Amino acid sequence: MDFGVYDLRAPNAVSHQTTFAQKHADSKEMAFYAVCWLDWLSSNDKLKFKLLPGADGIAGKTSDYCY
């Protein structure tokens, strides 16, 4: 399952990085507009979600959109 939030008003910051842009060139309609959904939560809720463990053993808690 994947949960994505998109802001179609402007490309996201990571889309301006050459490696990201090349890697996701085939899905730029969505990847270039994805945002960190945690940023849309209150500070307390954001902290609670950030304290949860990563969902898998590969990506863990890494994200192109959330810092």
C-alpha angles and dihedrals in degrees: 000000000000128000115199134178120197134193107199094186094087140355115268124251096255092056088071091063111098097222093050093045092051094044093051100033091120093056102034092127087073108014093056091055102041116120135194103267090203089069089065093060131084116269093255094049092045091053092050092053093045090055092058117101121258116272099234143017095248111050095018108173098337119123138173089216108034121065 
